[in-house]
Amino acid sequence: MNEDTGHVIDAFEVRTPTGTDDPLSSEEIERYRAEINRLDAIIIDAARRRAEVSRAVGRTRMGSGGTRLVHTREVQIINQFRDELGAEGPAIASALLRMGRGRLG
Amino acid sequence: MNEDTGHVIDAFEVRTPTGTDDPLSSEEIERYRAEINRLDAIIIDAARRRAEVSRAVGRTRMGSGGTRLVHTREVQIINQFRDELGAEGPAIASALLRMGRGRLG
């Protein structure tokens, strides 16, 4: 967990039922759904900002050629997301990388 | 931009070159790459936490049947990511939703 952002991401302790005998209460379910919405908003904001920053770098790179280093960096990012998030990580990383290549707006 | 998390996501103003005559400096590129790494860490932390919360809800749901509401909610989430992030949004949302269905760990 990132030190600067951990307090924002990790707002409260999550109770995970181990079976059907300790289900979440209606209040807990409502709270957890709200937490998912909050996390989605964080992911969306960070993804949009990431695309903006990545495009700014790309604009400069286009003016000076060279794609090899970028390819290496993209592979590293995909591997990082796989290492940290498992099998779904590369799908998220690939979408983020495509967003960073795309047109502005 | 989410009010609670905006200050964490939006750490500094991004300068986007409009052409090749105003490229980012080496310092700017380095700073922007570090910013991308920081945003990736936020996305990874939020995605991992999202999966944990979503699985906790799923464990309770399994004990009481019913999938129709969940399907509606998943469609809403995919649409939200498309609305906010464009064409790549659904790929990110789908990966997050699959993570939330998966096994723990």
Backbone of each chain as ProteinMPNN parsed JSONL, in Angstrom:
{"seq_chain_A": "MNEDTGHVIDAFEVRTPTGTDDPLSSEEIERYRAEINRLDAIIIDAARRRAEVSRAVGRTRMGSGGTRLVHTREVQIINQFRDELGAEGPAIASALLRMGRGRLG", "coords_chain_A": {"N_chain_A": [[0.853, -1.211, 0.0], [0.614, 2.135, -0.936], [2.316, 4.772, 0.687], [1.568, 7.479, 0.781], [-1.016, 7.528, -0.207], [-2.389, 5.561, 1.011], [-4.108, 6.022, 3.207], [-6.276, 7.127, 1.997], [-7.223, 5.192, 0.232], [-7.623, 2.943, 1.875], [-9.995, 2.954, 3.701], [-11.589, 1.764, 5.723], [-11.78, -1.25, 7.733], [-12.311, -4.292, 6.057], [-14.754, -6.734, 6.406], [-14.774, -10.064, 5.685], [-17.043, -12.498, 5.016], [-16.806, -15.895, 6.072], [-18.385, -17.971, 5.45], [-21.814, -18.997, 5.071], [-22.927, -18.487, 7.444], [-22.186, -16.18, 8.661], [-23.155, -13.762, 7.427], [-22.89, -10.524, 5.793], [-24.472, -7.68, 7.21], [-27.426, -5.795, 6.201], [-26.77, -3.124, 6.4], [-24.001, -3.255, 6.312], [-23.648, -4.263, 3.711], [-24.654, -2.155, 2.203], [-22.851, -0.172, 2.912], [-20.514, -1.29, 1.91], [-21.05, -1.371, -0.809], [-21.15, 1.362, -1.323], [-18.517, 1.925, -0.781], [-17.249, 0.558, -2.852], [-18.162, 2.128, -4.987], [-16.863, 4.496, -4.354], [-14.179, 3.72, -4.605], [-14.171, 3.092, -7.323], [-14.497, 5.655, -8.365], [-12.061, 6.782, -7.619], [-10.317, 5.181, -9.129], [-11.164, 5.849, -11.721], [-10.63, 8.639, -11.799], [-7.833, 8.588, -11.437], [-7.061, 7.105, -13.67], [-7.819, 8.763, -15.765], [-6.249, 11.002, -15.333], [-3.749, 9.773, -15.565], [-3.742, 9.162, -18.297], [-3.677, 11.724, -19.358], [-1.171, 12.672, -18.468], [0.5, 10.772, -19.643], [0.041, 11.212, -22.359], [1.112, 13.748, -22.628], [3.838, 13.214, -22.286], [4.149, 11.562, -24.505], [3.714, 13.306, -26.663], [6.036, 14.809, -26.639], [7.936, 12.817, -27.057], [7.299, 11.923, -29.628], [8.344, 13.975, -31.155], [11.018, 13.443, -31.125], [11.571, 10.916, -32.052], [12.152, 7.287, -31.73], [11.094, 4.324, -30.256], [11.698, 2.111, -28.868], [12.514, 2.071, -26.137], [10.111, 2.811, -24.993], [8.501, 0.629, -25.559], [9.735, -1.3, -23.915], [9.193, -0.167, -21.449], [6.406, -0.31, -21.427], [6.003, -3.08, -21.347], [7.117, -3.607, -18.857], [5.263, -2.285, -17.228], [2.91, -3.728, -17.726], [3.725, -6.209, -16.686], [4.101, -5.481, -14.019], [1.471, -4.88, -13.194], [0.367, -7.417, -13.499], [1.863, -8.847, -11.603], [0.994, -7.61, -9.278], [-1.794, -7.617, -9.272], [-2.649, -10.016, -10.281], [-4.172, -12.313, -12.651], [-5.961, -10.596, -13.998], [-4.658, -8.229, -14.113], [-2.988, -7.521, -16.426], [-4.956, -6.868, -18.374], [-6.082, -4.538, -17.383], [-3.799, -2.892, -17.289], [-3.125, -2.828, -20.033], [-5.322, -1.49, -21.135], [-5.038, 0.985, -19.867], [-2.594, 1.771, -20.963], [-3.278, 1.983, -23.67], [-5.078, 4.098, -23.479], [-3.296, 6.109, -22.853], [-1.98, 6.441, -25.206], [-3.795, 7.488, -26.897], [-5.901, 9.967, -28.576], [-6.316, 13.335, -27.416], [-8.825, 14.472, -25.05]], "CA_chain_A": [[0.0, 0.0, 0.0], [1.366, 3.38, -1.071], [2.268, 5.48, 1.965], [0.868, 8.762, 0.647], [-2.42, 7.387, -0.596], [-2.982, 4.458, 1.747], [-5.208, 6.445, 4.073], [-7.439, 7.417, 1.144], [-7.721, 3.934, -0.331], [-7.943, 1.94, 2.893], [-10.777, 3.786, 4.613], [-12.035, 0.991, 6.899], [-11.472, -2.68, 7.66], [-13.339, -5.071, 5.371], [-15.041, -8.034, 7.012], [-15.138, -11.019, 4.646], [-17.673, -13.686, 5.591], [-16.122, -17.137, 5.73], [-19.401, -18.915, 4.988], [-23.162, -18.419, 5.022], [-23.415, -18.284, 8.81], [-21.789, -14.855, 9.158], [-23.341, -12.838, 6.307], [-22.894, -9.095, 6.075], [-25.786, -7.087, 7.452], [-27.85, -4.874, 5.133], [-25.985, -1.892, 6.55], [-22.644, -3.523, 5.817], [-23.694, -4.372, 2.249], [-24.821, -0.799, 1.678], [-21.58, 0.52, 3.141], [-19.506, -1.864, 1.028], [-21.368, -0.913, -2.178], [-20.718, 2.767, -1.387], [-17.057, 1.886, -0.826], [-16.89, 0.184, -4.233], [-18.375, 3.323, -5.821], [-15.795, 5.442, -4.028], [-12.943, 3.211, -5.212], [-14.301, 3.264, -8.773], [-14.245, 7.074, -8.663], [-10.609, 6.966, -7.512], [-9.694, 4.53, -10.289], [-11.495, 6.656, -12.908], [-9.86, 9.895, -11.737], [-6.408, 8.295, -11.636], [-6.873, 6.645, -15.057], [-7.939, 9.931, -16.644], [-5.033, 11.788, -15.097], [-2.646, 9.005, -16.133], [-3.786, 9.337, -19.754], [-3.252, 13.095, -19.645], [0.278, 12.758, -18.255], [1.152, 9.911, -20.624], [-0.03, 11.881, -23.665], [2.06, 14.864, -22.604], [5.149, 12.618, -22.556], [4.123, 11.044, -25.869], [3.851, 14.432, -27.589], [7.462, 15.163, -26.689], [8.66, 11.689, -27.62], [7.054, 11.903, -31.073], [9.212, 14.957, -31.775], [12.42, 13.026, -31.095], [11.677, 9.526, -32.522], [12.481, 6.273, -30.725], [9.948, 3.642, -29.638], [12.158, 0.892, -28.215], [12.435, 2.264, -24.696], [8.714, 2.853, -24.617], [8.026, -0.754, -25.561], [10.251, -1.919, -22.692], [8.456, 0.387, -20.311], [5.04, -0.846, -21.454], [6.077, -4.469, -20.879], [7.327, -3.537, -17.401], [4.001, -1.88, -16.589], [1.997, -4.884, -17.802], [4.206, -7.202, -15.714], [3.831, -4.974, -12.665], [0.043, -5.062, -12.903], [0.133, -8.859, -13.322], [2.448, -9.242, -10.315], [0.283, -7.026, -8.134], [-3.247, -7.846, -9.316], [-2.966, -11.332, -10.81], [-4.488, -12.558, -14.062], [-6.682, -9.472, -14.611], [-3.801, -7.051, -14.152], [-2.591, -7.099, -17.765], [-6.079, -6.247, -19.098], [-6.188, -3.163, -16.887], [-2.606, -2.172, -17.746], [-3.199, -2.62, -21.486], [-6.307, -0.431, -21.389], [-4.421, 2.247, -19.437], [-1.559, 2.127, -21.947], [-3.97, 2.455, -24.884], [-5.592, 5.447, -23.182], [-2.173, 7.039, -22.857], [-1.554, 6.653, -26.589], [-4.922, 8.008, -27.678], [-6.116, 11.396, -28.805], [-6.765, 14.108, -26.254], [-10.267, 14.792, -24.972]], "C_chain_A": [[0.877, 1.245, 0.0], [1.21, 4.235, 0.181], [1.436, 6.762, 1.891], [-0.632, 8.596, 0.459], [-3.143, 6.313, 0.204], [-4.185, 4.858, 2.581], [-6.46, 6.761, 3.265], [-8.069, 6.119, 0.644], [-8.338, 3.063, 0.763], [-8.773, 2.553, 4.011], [-11.273, 3.038, 5.852], [-11.719, -0.476, 6.671], [-12.636, -3.428, 7.002], [-13.512, -6.405, 6.074], [-15.498, -8.971, 5.896], [-15.757, -12.251, 5.291], [-16.931, -14.947, 5.151], [-17.108, -18.185, 5.224], [-20.751, -18.226, 4.96], [-23.687, -18.115, 6.425], [-22.999, -16.933, 9.396], [-21.955, -13.807, 8.058], [-23.208, -11.391, 6.753], [-24.32, -8.654, 6.343], [-26.155, -6.185, 6.274], [-27.044, -3.589, 5.182], [-24.569, -2.094, 6.01], [-22.64, -3.595, 4.285], [-23.8, -2.978, 1.628], [-23.502, -0.019, 1.784], [-20.517, 0.029, 2.165], [-19.765, -1.447, -0.419], [-20.917, 0.531, -2.349], [-19.197, 2.836, -1.483], [-16.573, 1.498, -2.228], [-17.067, 1.39, -5.155], [-17.266, 4.349, -5.605], [-14.471, 5.012, -4.682], [-12.995, 3.338, -6.734], [-14.018, 4.709, -9.176], [-12.75, 7.378, -8.588], [-9.911, 6.388, -8.742], [-9.938, 5.358, -11.553], [-10.685, 7.95, -12.924], [-8.378, 9.65, -12.029], [-6.138, 7.865, -13.074], [-6.922, 7.824, -16.026], [-6.682, 10.797, -16.545], [-3.815, 11.087, -15.71], [-2.575, 9.199, -17.643], [-3.281, 10.726, -20.13], [-1.735, 13.219, -19.546], [1.018, 11.97, -19.34], [1.148, 10.555, -22.016], [0.935, 13.056, -23.741], [3.473, 14.359, -22.885], [5.223, 12.166, -24.017], [4.306, 12.14, -26.908], [5.306, 14.837, -27.756], [8.261, 14.067, -27.387], [8.513, 11.645, -29.147], [7.997, 12.848, -31.814], [10.67, 14.527, -31.853], [12.627, 11.568, -31.502], [11.848, 8.529, -31.388], [11.256, 5.643, -30.085], [10.413, 2.476, -28.779], [12.045, 0.976, -26.688], [10.994, 2.229, -24.209], [8.13, 1.449, -24.559], [8.464, -1.465, -24.28], [9.455, -1.453, -21.479], [7.024, -0.154, -20.272], [5.018, -2.294, -20.952], [6.256, -4.495, -19.363], [6.028, -3.212, -16.673], [3.008, -3.033, -16.602], [2.417, -5.942, -16.787], [3.927, -6.769, -14.28], [2.363, -5.197, -12.282], [-0.296, -6.547, -12.727], [0.645, -9.314, -11.957], [1.566, -8.798, -9.157], [-1.203, -7.409, -8.101], [-3.623, -9.225, -9.847], [-3.411, -11.295, -12.262], [-5.184, -11.386, -14.748], [-5.817, -8.22, -14.753], [-3.419, -6.593, -15.555], [-3.716, -6.434, -18.57], [-6.238, -4.788, -18.686], [-5.004, -2.337, -17.403], [-2.694, -1.856, -19.238], [-4.183, -1.512, -21.828], [-5.742, 0.93, -20.995], [-3.372, 2.708, -20.46], [-2.189, 2.619, -23.246], [-4.533, 3.856, -24.668], [-4.481, 6.492, -23.265], [-1.636, 7.324, -24.253], [-2.566, 7.47, -27.37], [-4.902, 9.517, -27.848], [-6.515, 12.068, -27.5], [-8.282, 14.238, -26.255], [-11.068, 13.68, -24.348]], "O_chain_A": [[1.772, 1.389, 0.834], [0.099, 4.405, 0.683], [0.696, 7.089, 2.819], [-1.42, 9.425, 0.913], [-4.36, 6.164, 0.095], [-5.169, 4.121, 2.656], [-7.575, 6.676, 3.78], [-9.291, 5.97, 0.636], [-9.43, 2.518, 0.6], [-8.305, 2.661, 5.145], [-11.366, 3.63, 6.927], [-11.425, -0.892, 5.551], [-13.797, -3.219, 7.352], [-12.54, -7.123, 6.311], [-16.5, -8.703, 5.234], [-15.085, -12.972, 6.029], [-16.487, -15.054, 4.008], [-16.699, -19.183, 4.631], [-20.823, -17.003, 4.839], [-24.771, -17.551, 6.575], [-23.414, -16.581, 10.501], [-21.026, -13.05, 7.776], [-23.386, -11.067, 7.927], [-25.264, -9.193, 5.767], [-25.304, -5.851, 5.449], [-26.678, -3.03, 4.147], [-24.014, -1.223, 5.34], [-21.742, -3.058, 3.638], [-23.119, -2.668, 0.65], [-23.106, 0.693, 0.861], [-19.718, 0.815, 1.655], [-18.824, -1.198, -1.173], [-20.368, 0.893, -3.389], [-18.65, 3.694, -2.175], [-15.594, 2.056, -2.725], [-16.219, 1.647, -6.01], [-16.794, 4.984, -6.548], [-13.743, 5.836, -5.236], [-11.988, 3.655, -7.367], [-13.38, 4.962, -10.198], [-12.23, 8.144, -9.4], [-9.028, 7.019, -9.322], [-9.028, 5.547, -12.36], [-10.119, 8.315, -13.954], [-7.749, 10.403, -12.771], [-5.104, 8.218, -13.641], [-6.159, 7.876, -16.99], [-6.139, 11.255, -17.551], [-2.954, 11.736, -16.304], [-1.494, 9.377, -18.205], [-2.546, 10.884, -21.104], [-1.092, 13.796, -20.422], [2.023, 12.429, -19.883], [2.126, 10.456, -22.757], [1.509, 13.328, -24.796], [4.223, 14.991, -23.629], [6.239, 12.365, -24.684], [4.975, 11.933, -27.92], [5.756, 15.164, -28.854], [9.145, 14.344, -28.198], [9.473, 11.366, -29.865], [8.403, 12.576, -32.944], [11.471, 15.151, -32.55], [13.72, 11.028, -31.328], [11.705, 8.884, -30.218], [10.465, 6.333, -29.442], [9.616, 1.903, -28.036], [11.542, 0.057, -26.041], [10.698, 1.684, -23.145], [7.373, 1.111, -23.649], [7.666, -2.148, -23.638], [9.095, -2.243, -20.606], [6.493, -0.424, -19.195], [4.112, -2.682, -20.215], [5.632, -5.298, -18.668], [5.729, -3.793, -15.63], [2.338, -3.289, -15.601], [1.569, -6.514, -16.102], [3.565, -7.586, -13.434], [2.063, -5.647, -11.176], [-1.143, -6.898, -11.906], [-0.027, -10.059, -11.244], [1.408, -9.522, -8.173], [-1.797, -7.511, -7.027], [-4.804, -9.571, -9.863], [-3.077, -10.374, -13.008], [-5.02, -11.196, -15.953], [-6.199, -7.268, -15.433], [-3.511, -5.403, -15.856], [-3.452, -5.532, -19.365], [-6.493, -3.916, -19.517], [-5.185, -1.223, -17.894], [-2.375, -0.744, -19.659], [-3.918, -0.689, -22.705], [-5.941, 1.916, -21.705], [-3.283, 3.895, -20.777], [-1.693, 3.565, -23.857], [-4.474, 4.7, -25.562], [-4.71, 7.622, -23.697], [-0.93, 8.309, -24.469], [-2.232, 8.075, -28.388], [-4.03, 10.225, -27.345], [-7.004, 11.408, -26.584], [-8.938, 14.133, -27.291], [-12.286, 13.797, -24.213]]}, "seq_chain_B": "MNEDTGHVIDAFEVRTPTGTDDPLSSEEIERYRAEINRLDAIIIDAARRRAEVSRAVGRTRMGSGGTRLVHTREVQIINQFRDELGAEGPAIASALLRMGRGRLG", "coords_chain_B": {"N_chain_B": [[-13.81, 15.214, -10.736], [-13.275, 13.577, -7.738], [-14.101, 14.858, -4.561], [-12.902, 14.224, -2.088], [-10.61, 12.836, -2.776], [-9.365, 14.193, -4.727], [-7.169, 15.916, -4.285], [-5.157, 14.134, -3.888], [-4.965, 12.702, -6.271], [-4.604, 14.688, -8.215], [-1.929, 16.024, -8.373], [-0.178, 17.96, -9.501], [-0.08, 20.524, -12.065], [-0.46, 19.475, -15.409], [1.532, 19.923, -18.217], [0.82, 19.947, -21.542], [2.431, 19.463, -24.502], [1.818, 21.26, -27.501], [2.867, 20.827, -29.938], [5.905, 20.134, -31.743], [7.558, 22.1, -31.05], [7.513, 22.901, -28.473], [8.603, 21.027, -26.568], [8.571, 18.778, -23.705], [10.898, 19.253, -21.056], [13.843, 17.362, -20.073], [13.728, 17.081, -17.326], [11.024, 17.501, -16.88], [9.938, 15.293, -18.241], [10.975, 13.206, -16.707], [9.736, 13.747, -14.278], [7.075, 13.433, -15.045], [6.994, 10.747, -15.717], [7.459, 9.63, -13.215], [5.144, 10.488, -12.019], [3.251, 9.015, -13.44], [3.949, 6.461, -12.507], [3.235, 6.772, -9.827], [0.465, 7.166, -10.059], [-0.232, 4.691, -11.147], [0.309, 3.08, -8.939], [-1.679, 3.966, -7.209], [-3.959, 3.163, -8.64], [-3.577, 0.387, -8.649], [-3.628, -0.195, -5.869], [-6.247, 0.636, -5.254], [-7.727, -1.051, -6.924], [-7.151, -3.551, -5.861], [-8.175, -3.35, -3.292], [-10.84, -2.869, -3.992], [-11.537, -5.36, -5.07], [-11.387, -6.922, -2.797], [-13.452, -5.843, -1.182], [-15.638, -6.269, -2.855], [-15.697, -9.056, -3.025], [-16.352, -9.68, -0.417], [-18.989, -8.768, -0.283], [-20.05, -10.472, -2.215], [-19.779, -13.001, -1.02], [-21.756, -12.905, 0.913], [-24.007, -12.546, -0.666], [-24.102, -14.943, -2.097], [-25.085, -16.678, -0.198], [-27.742, -16.05, -0.135], [-28.887, -16.284, -2.614], [-30.022, -15.097, -5.921], [-29.208, -13.197, -8.715], [-29.879, -11.25, -10.459], [-30.088, -8.472, -9.838], [-27.417, -7.988, -9.42], [-26.343, -8.344, -11.965], [-27.51, -6.13, -13.263], [-26.268, -4.112, -11.829], [-23.603, -4.546, -12.564], [-23.686, -3.926, -15.298], [-24.302, -1.227, -15.119], [-21.947, -0.285, -13.95], [-20.048, -0.845, -15.924], [-21.03, 0.836, -17.947], [-20.695, 3.293, -16.684], [-17.896, 3.493, -16.52], [-17.34, 3.582, -19.271], [-18.618, 5.97, -19.972], [-17.08, 7.788, -18.543], [-14.399, 7.299, -19.134], [-14.19, 6.707, -21.807], [-13.645, 4.688, -24.775], [-11.917, 2.698, -23.752], [-12.774, 2.295, -21.213], [-14.76, 0.217, -20.583], [-13.159, -2.132, -20.745], [-11.464, -1.881, -18.569], [-13.349, -1.765, -16.48], [-14.578, -4.297, -16.768], [-12.474, -6.032, -16.149], [-12.047, -5.299, -13.485], [-14.49, -6.11, -12.392], [-14.376, -8.868, -12.842], [-12.231, -9.464, -11.151], [-13.47, -9.008, -8.731], [-15.169, -11.103, -8.548], [-13.587, -13.272, -8.243], [-11.515, -15.799, -6.605], [-10.304, -15.485, -3.234], [-7.204, -13.887, -2.26]], "CA_chain_B": [[-12.802, 14.816, -9.737], [-13.807, 13.306, -6.401], [-13.667, 15.927, -3.659], [-12.029, 13.706, -1.027], [-9.369, 12.25, -3.271], [-8.834, 15.049, -5.794], [-5.853, 16.456, -3.943], [-4.17, 13.049, -4.005], [-4.816, 12.342, -7.684], [-4.259, 15.828, -9.065], [-0.842, 16.593, -7.574], [0.366, 19.169, -10.131], [-0.639, 20.811, -13.393], [0.251, 18.808, -16.496], [1.704, 20.732, -19.417], [0.787, 19.095, -22.726], [2.956, 20.161, -25.674], [0.877, 21.313, -28.623], [3.586, 20.419, -31.147], [7.288, 19.729, -31.471], [8.345, 23.3, -30.724], [7.47, 23.157, -27.027], [8.706, 19.711, -25.92], [8.874, 18.728, -22.276], [12.314, 19.127, -20.726], [14.19, 16.067, -19.464], [13.214, 17.09, -15.947], [9.568, 17.308, -16.941], [9.659, 13.897, -18.619], [11.261, 12.38, -15.529], [8.682, 14.038, -13.311], [5.813, 12.878, -15.537], [7.084, 9.282, -15.592], [7.27, 9.339, -11.783], [3.723, 10.707, -11.751], [2.541, 7.834, -13.966], [4.185, 5.366, -11.551], [2.44, 7.064, -8.632], [-0.94, 6.911, -10.396], [-0.384, 3.237, -11.273], [0.248, 2.519, -7.58], [-3.02, 4.282, -6.698], [-4.916, 2.302, -9.345], [-3.369, -0.985, -8.165], [-4.126, -0.287, -4.49], [-7.705, 0.755, -5.264], [-8.279, -2.245, -7.57], [-7.009, -4.672, -4.929], [-9.158, -3.098, -2.233], [-12.157, -3.053, -4.605], [-11.778, -6.799, -5.173], [-11.616, -7.43, -1.432], [-14.787, -5.414, -0.755], [-16.619, -6.91, -3.726], [-15.794, -10.473, -2.635], [-17.065, -9.741, 0.866], [-20.408, -8.669, -0.634], [-20.406, -11.676, -2.962], [-19.901, -14.112, -0.078], [-23.066, -12.795, 1.553], [-25.018, -12.731, -1.716], [-24.182, -16.371, -2.43], [-25.902, -17.326, 0.822], [-29.153, -15.685, -0.239], [-29.323, -16.407, -4.014], [-30.309, -13.847, -6.65], [-28.11, -12.654, -9.499], [-30.396, -10.289, -11.424], [-29.669, -7.143, -9.414], [-25.972, -7.883, -9.601], [-26.115, -8.119, -13.389], [-27.86, -4.732, -13.521], [-25.214, -3.269, -11.258], [-22.391, -4.684, -13.379], [-23.905, -3.159, -16.531], [-24.185, 0.188, -14.735], [-20.535, 0.028, -13.708], [-19.385, -0.82, -17.245], [-21.462, 2.069, -18.624], [-20.067, 4.435, -16.019], [-16.486, 3.569, -16.952], [-17.33, 4.025, -20.667], [-18.976, 7.395, -19.984], [-16.043, 8.63, -17.929], [-13.048, 7.064, -19.675], [-14.229, 6.45, -23.241], [-13.684, 3.329, -25.332], [-11.164, 1.734, -22.94], [-13.413, 2.156, -19.911], [-15.346, -1.099, -20.334], [-12.131, -3.161, -20.517], [-11.023, -1.736, -17.181], [-14.469, -2.153, -15.611], [-14.781, -5.751, -16.846], [-11.394, -6.677, -15.403], [-12.326, -5.063, -12.061], [-15.635, -6.949, -12.017], [-13.898, -10.253, -12.758], [-11.434, -9.57, -9.92], [-14.391, -9.022, -7.601], [-15.846, -12.404, -8.509], [-12.594, -14.338, -8.12], [-11.113, -16.362, -5.314], [-9.5, -14.609, -2.382], [-5.753, -14.096, -2.246]], "C_chain_B": [[-13.457, 14.705, -8.361], [-13.231, 14.305, -5.387], [-12.654, 15.431, -2.608], [-10.658, 13.301, -1.548], [-8.698, 13.134, -4.317], [-7.428, 15.546, -5.517], [-4.769, 15.39, -4.056], [-3.9, 12.744, -5.477], [-4.136, 13.479, -8.453], [-3.119, 16.625, -8.446], [-0.231, 17.854, -8.181], [-0.239, 19.324, -11.521], [0.207, 20.139, -14.475], [0.326, 19.749, -17.698], [1.746, 19.795, -20.623], [1.297, 19.881, -23.93], [1.928, 20.146, -26.798], [1.559, 20.885, -29.919], [4.993, 20.024, -30.781], [8.144, 20.918, -31.056], [8.314, 23.635, -29.232], [7.568, 21.845, -26.249], [8.921, 19.843, -24.415], [10.389, 18.657, -22.108], [12.573, 17.727, -20.149], [13.653, 15.974, -18.051], [11.703, 16.866, -15.938], [9.219, 15.861, -17.272], [9.871, 12.98, -17.419], [10.156, 12.527, -14.481], [7.356, 13.388, -13.739], [5.82, 11.351, -15.456], [6.865, 8.873, -14.133], [5.795, 9.496, -11.411], [2.892, 9.533, -12.275], [2.725, 6.653, -13.017], [3.336, 5.542, -10.295], [0.958, 6.758, -8.894], [-1.195, 5.413, -10.559], [-0.49, 2.59, -9.897], [-1.124, 2.787, -6.953], [-4.05, 3.343, -7.324], [-4.81, 0.872, -8.826], [-3.93, -1.146, -6.751], [-5.657, -0.254, -4.465], [-8.35, -0.483, -5.88], [-8.237, -3.441, -6.623], [-8.048, -4.56, -3.804], [-10.585, -3.311, -2.767], [-12.513, -4.542, -4.667], [-12.107, -7.384, -3.803], [-13.042, -7.097, -0.973], [-15.859, -6.157, -1.554], [-16.794, -8.386, -3.364], [-16.533, -10.632, -1.317], [-18.569, -9.658, 0.622], [-20.872, -9.96, -1.313], [-20.607, -12.887, -2.065], [-21.277, -14.105, 0.592], [-24.174, -13.082, 0.542], [-25.208, -14.204, -2.046], [-25.093, -17.113, -1.465], [-27.375, -17.047, 0.695], [-29.665, -15.712, -1.679], [-29.461, -15.07, -4.708], [-29.113, -13.315, -7.396], [-28.57, -11.482, -10.36], [-29.96, -8.856, -11.086], [-28.183, -6.925, -9.658], [-25.645, -7.628, -11.066], [-26.397, -6.666, -13.747], [-26.748, -3.816, -13.025], [-23.931, -3.355, -12.087], [-22.515, -3.888, -14.681], [-23.757, -1.668, -16.245], [-22.725, 0.598, -14.581], [-19.776, 0.095, -15.037], [-19.759, 0.451, -17.997], [-20.817, 3.306, -18.012], [-18.62, 4.6, -16.476], [-16.393, 4.015, -18.42], [-17.607, 5.523, -20.737], [-17.798, 8.263, -19.535], [-14.681, 8.485, -18.601], [-13.035, 6.794, -21.175], [-14.111, 4.97, -23.559], [-12.958, 2.291, -24.482], [-11.809, 1.475, -21.571], [-13.987, 0.77, -19.636], [-14.319, -2.206, -20.095], [-11.64, -3.111, -19.072], [-12.115, -2.207, -16.233], [-14.648, -3.665, -15.598], [-13.71, -6.496, -16.057], [-11.616, -6.497, -13.897], [-13.461, -5.97, -11.584], [-15.217, -8.413, -11.914], [-13.056, -10.462, -11.498], [-12.341, -9.694, -8.699], [-15.157, -10.324, -7.462], [-14.898, -13.506, -8.08], [-12.392, -14.839, -6.7], [-10.343, -15.312, -4.518], [-8.018, -14.893, -2.56], [-5.067, -13.435, -3.407]], "O_chain_B": [[-14.11, 15.637, -7.892], [-12.026, 14.557, -5.364], [-11.687, 16.121, -2.286], [-9.66, 13.413, -0.836], [-7.579, 12.849, -4.745], [-6.592, 15.59, -6.418], [-3.603, 15.705, -4.292], [-2.753, 12.553, -5.88], [-3.215, 13.252, -9.237], [-3.312, 17.77, -8.037], [0.197, 18.738, -7.439], [-0.826, 18.394, -12.074], [1.435, 20.224, -14.458], [-0.685, 20.297, -18.137], [2.625, 18.938, -20.707], [0.671, 20.859, -24.339], [1.251, 19.142, -27.019], [0.876, 20.607, -30.904], [5.258, 19.625, -29.647], [9.324, 20.758, -30.744], [9.008, 24.546, -28.782], [6.739, 21.568, -25.382], [9.385, 20.871, -23.92], [11.08, 18.061, -22.935], [11.641, 17.009, -19.787], [13.18, 14.921, -17.624], [11.174, 16.136, -15.098], [8.324, 15.273, -16.665], [9.061, 12.094, -17.146], [9.709, 11.548, -13.884], [6.613, 12.864, -12.909], [4.797, 10.732, -15.166], [6.174, 7.895, -13.851], [5.265, 8.74, -10.597], [1.937, 9.108, -11.625], [1.772, 5.922, -12.746], [2.785, 4.576, -9.767], [0.283, 6.164, -8.053], [-2.248, 4.916, -10.16], [-1.277, 1.665, -9.7], [-1.665, 1.934, -6.249], [-4.907, 2.796, -6.63], [-5.825, 0.216, -8.588], [-4.628, -2.119, -6.466], [-6.286, -1.026, -3.74], [-9.403, -0.925, -5.418], [-9.168, -4.246, -6.584], [-8.697, -5.536, -3.427], [-11.434, -3.868, -2.07], [-13.638, -4.935, -4.358], [-12.991, -8.23, -3.67], [-13.749, -7.956, -0.444], [-16.858, -6.614, -0.998], [-17.909, -8.907, -3.394], [-17.258, -11.607, -1.121], [-19.341, -10.388, 1.244], [-21.952, -10.473, -1.02], [-21.494, -13.705, -2.308], [-21.881, -15.154, 0.811], [-25.149, -13.768, 0.848], [-26.332, -14.662, -2.251], [-25.787, -18.054, -1.849], [-28.191, -17.714, 1.332], [-30.76, -15.219, -1.949], [-29.073, -14.034, -4.168], [-28.093, -13.007, -6.779], [-27.736, -10.784, -10.937], [-29.512, -8.119, -11.964], [-27.747, -5.841, -10.046], [-24.785, -6.807, -11.384], [-25.612, -6.038, -14.457], [-26.344, -2.874, -13.706], [-23.251, -2.348, -12.287], [-21.556, -3.249, -15.114], [-23.159, -0.935, -17.032], [-22.317, 1.675, -15.016], [-18.957, 0.991, -15.244], [-18.901, 1.078, -18.618], [-20.441, 4.242, -18.717], [-18.177, 5.707, -16.78], [-15.471, 4.746, -18.781], [-16.932, 6.257, -21.459], [-17.558, 9.337, -20.086], [-13.899, 9.435, -18.634], [-11.959, 6.663, -21.759], [-14.429, 4.112, -22.735], [-13.34, 1.121, -24.485], [-11.427, 0.542, -20.865], [-13.735, 0.199, -18.575], [-14.58, -3.127, -19.32], [-11.428, -4.143, -18.434], [-11.849, -2.957, -15.295], [-14.848, -4.256, -14.537], [-14.005, -7.478, -15.376], [-11.4, -7.428, -13.121], [-13.391, -6.533, -10.491], [-15.65, -9.122, -11.005], [-13.149, -11.505, -10.851], [-12.015, -10.402, -7.746], [-15.72, -10.621, -6.409], [-15.335, -14.556, -7.607], [-13.01, -14.367, -5.746], [-9.8, -14.365, -5.086], [-7.623, -15.99, -2.958], [-3.845, -13.521, -3.532]]}, "name": "protein", "num_of_chains": 2, "seq": "MNEDTGHVIDAFEVRTPTGTDDPLSSEEIERYRAEINRLDAIIIDAARRRAEVSRAVGRTRMGSGGTRLVHTREVQIINQFRDELGAEGPAIASALLRMGRGRLGMNEDTGHVIDAFEVRTPTGTDDPLSSEEIERYRAEINRLDAIIIDAARRRAEVSRAVGRTRMGSGGTRLVHTREVQIINQFRDELGAEGPAIASALLRMGRGRLG"}
